[in-house]
Amino acid sequence: MHTAGTPGGSASRRTLVGVLVIIGVLAVIAGILYLAGAANSLHFMTGRVHKGTHDIRAAVSLVVGVACLAGAWVMAKGSGRASGPA
């Protein structure tokens, strides 16, 4: 049986959208820092200075960031509609 419009579901959905937006924005910022060559300024998050291929890390950061932001957008857009037939 499907119950549409449960109040707990909308609050948890908003929380998840908020978390996805925060992770997405941070990942995009990290990707931009990698591309700008300021990747060594990210050591405060990881505790060490990164050595290696910054292009790959930039690409992964940007892809993860865009995927999180797209997921948040899809979840926020779909929150106004009923999910599935009743």
N, C-alpha and C positions, 0 to 999 in steps of 0.2 A: 504494500500500500504506500502511496506517495503522498506526503503532506507538503503542500506548497506554502511558502511564506512563513517558515518558522523563524522567530525572532533571533534565535541563537545562530542560525545559518547566515544571516546577513551580517551580523557583527563579526563572525569569524571570517567571512569573506572579505570584509573591509580590512581586517587585520592582516590577512594574507596579501591583499593588494598593496597595503602599505609596506609590508616587509619586502615584497618583490620590487617595489619602486625604489626603496632605499638600497637594496642590493644592486639593482640595475644601474642606478646613478653612480654608486661607488665603483662598480666594475667599469663603467664608461670613463670615469675620471682616471682610474688606474691605467686603462688602455691609452688614453690621451697622454698621460705622463710617460708611459713607455715610448710612445711615438715621438714625444718632444725631447727625449733623451734625458729626462729628469728622473729616470727610474731608480736611481740610487737614493732619491728622497723618499722612496716607499719603505725604507728599512725600519721606520718606526712602527709599521704594522706587522712585519714579519720577524723583526729582531736581527736581521742580517742583511748585508748588502748583496744584491742579486748579481750574479755573474752568468753570462751565457747569452743566448739568443733573445734579444728584446723584441724582435719582430714577431716571433711566435707567441710570446707572452702578451704582446699588444693585441694580436689578432684574437687570441682566446678571450682576453678580457673584454674586448669590444663585442664579440659574439655572445658571450654570457650576459653582458649588460643589455644588449638589444633584445635578447631572448627573454630576459626577466621583465623588461619594460613592455614588450609585446604581450607577454602572459598577463601582466597586471592590467593592461588595456583591455584584453579580451575578457578577463574576469570582471572588470568594472563595467564594461559594456553589457555583458550578459546578466548583470545582477537585477535589471529591471524586468526581465522576462521570466516566465514560468519555464522550468526545465522539464521538458518532456510532456507527453499527453497525460491527462488526468485519469 
